[in-house]
Structure formats: structure tokens, C-alpha cells
Amino acid sequence: MSSLDRSVSTSRAKVSVSRDDQGAFFSLATGEGKEPLDVRVGFERRGQIGLRTDLLARAIGFKKNNPLRVFDATAGLCRDSFHFFCLGCQVLAIEAQPILFEVVSEQLARQVHSDRLKLIRGDAVEFLTTQAKELSAAPAFDVIYLDPIFAHDKSKSARSGKESELLRALAAEPDEAADQQLLVAALAFKGVRVVVKRPLRAKEISVPADGKNLFLSKHSIKGAAIRYDVYTC
Ligand SMILES: C[S@@+](CC[C@H](N)C(=O)[O-])C[C@H]1O[C@@H](n2cnc3c(N)ncnc32)[C@H](O)[C@@H]1O
């Protein structure tokens, strides 16, 4: 039997956290008369990842025997962070939403428990801004990865429908200005590759052309439904 530990109601859904012998999971109730959907956070390793075909590996510029240090600024359910981890990267992920942070960190401790994948709670813009100020020598990351909630997220085939609904229910509303702030904070790190996940046909997040970011070059890695915009400076 599961024990109900806490719940949160938003305008979009009611989300409860319960626990059973497999750990913590979410129950997502999206409307009256609808059965709540259980969403479990699982981290199962897949077989070998094909580096030439894997979009995320290509987007972060991963090469065999060259593990990268990745900062995931929008951890969510840590699906992408776990993918970087499975590639062999050192991953630091940050999540602002308290319940997501709590459940995902609990499951990471249960299922992954490795120093190579760490989740912290906080705001990525604040974290990156502080890091950028304190940075005296080389940056602590090779890659900064951003996957902000997008207004029309249906095309994000990488997430199952219920995971997407859960993230939409818990995370802050899509906000262009917040996305831009996050991208600008990431681009402050010279020599760090910044990768932004977008639905395939969405416009890119605009960067203010104030002269500070003119050394940007950008390309995209495209999949069937999503693309990764890659910025190097
Ligand atoms: C679309 S989800 C990311 C999904 C994630 N890539 C995965 O694999 O599960 C975006 C997440 O970023 C978080 N987020 C957005 N802005 C943030 C910020 N400034 N700092 C920390 N977390 C943030 C949201 O709370 C949400 O959980």
C-alpha cells in the first residue's frame, strides 16, 4: 500500500506524491471523473548508445573516450541528465520545482547512486550568474544544457504523454523572457557549448544583440519532432 506524503494543486492538475516498495511516484489528476495517472521516475540503463545516431550525443559534441562535464539547467525528471550519464558524462543538474526535486533525487539515490550524476535544488539563472562571477580560471562545465517547457510541447516525442503532463502541471508556465534569461546566463561562459532543446518548428530563443554575444556561432541537430540548437562562443 502506498502512503500519501504530500500533494500540490495547480490550475492544470492535482499532483500527489506517494511511496511504495519501488520508491516515490507521482499521481496526476487532471480533471474531475478522470482516473489519476501514476508517473514513476525510473532510471534504467539502455544498451550501448550509437554515438553517430544519438541526437543528444551529437548535440553535446560527445566523443568516445572524452567524457564531458554537463550542467543540466532544467533537470525536470532527469531523463536527459540520465542519458548524459549513460554516455559517460559527469552531470550536475538543477531543478527549481521542490516536489520534482524531492522525488527525482530520491529515485536517483535509490537507482543510480553515483557521484557522476548529481541533482541540486535551485534556480539555474542564479546558479550560473554566481558561477560566472566566481570563475577565476577555466569553466567547470564543457556543456550547459537547457530544455525549458515550451508553450506547444506536443511535438516533444522524447517524453511520454503523462510525463509531459506532469512537467506542465508542476513547472512554471512557459515564459519567453525567462527562457531568454536562462540562455543569456548560459552564454556568459566563454568556451562552453550551450545546447537548447526545442520542438522542431519552434523559433529559436532570441539572444539580445547588444554586442556581448556577437561571437556566437549556431547550428542545429534535427530529429523527427525536436531539434537541438547548439551555440558555441
Ligand atoms: C521541460 S522540463 C525538463 C525535462 C528534462 N529535460 C527531463 O529530461 O526530464 C523543464 C524543467 O526545468 C525546470 N526549470 C525551468 N527553469 C528553471 C530554472 N531557471 N532553474 C531551475 N529549473 C528550472 C522546470 O521546473 C522543469 O522541471
The ligand as an ORCA input file, in Angstrom:
! r2SCAN-3c Opt
* xyz 0 1
  C      10.793     20.543    -19.869
  S      11.310     20.234    -18.255
  C      12.866     19.443    -18.476
  C      12.765     17.979    -18.715
  C      14.100     17.301    -18.612
  N      14.976     17.658    -19.702
  C      13.973     15.801    -18.495
  O      14.721     15.096    -19.190
  O      13.142     15.332    -17.708
  C      11.861     21.795    -17.665
  C      12.224     21.771    -16.193
  O      13.100     22.847    -15.932
  C      12.770     23.415    -14.699
  N      13.252     24.801    -14.757
  C      12.848     25.773    -15.592
  N      13.537     26.910    -15.382
  C      14.417     26.628    -14.390
  C      15.413     27.393    -13.721
  N      15.637     28.687    -14.028
  N      16.138     26.806    -12.765
  C      15.929     25.501    -12.431
  N      14.991     24.734    -13.026
  C      14.243     25.279    -13.988
  C      11.263     23.292    -14.600
  O      10.815     23.315    -13.252
  C      11.042     21.933    -15.272
  O      11.050     20.891    -14.322
*
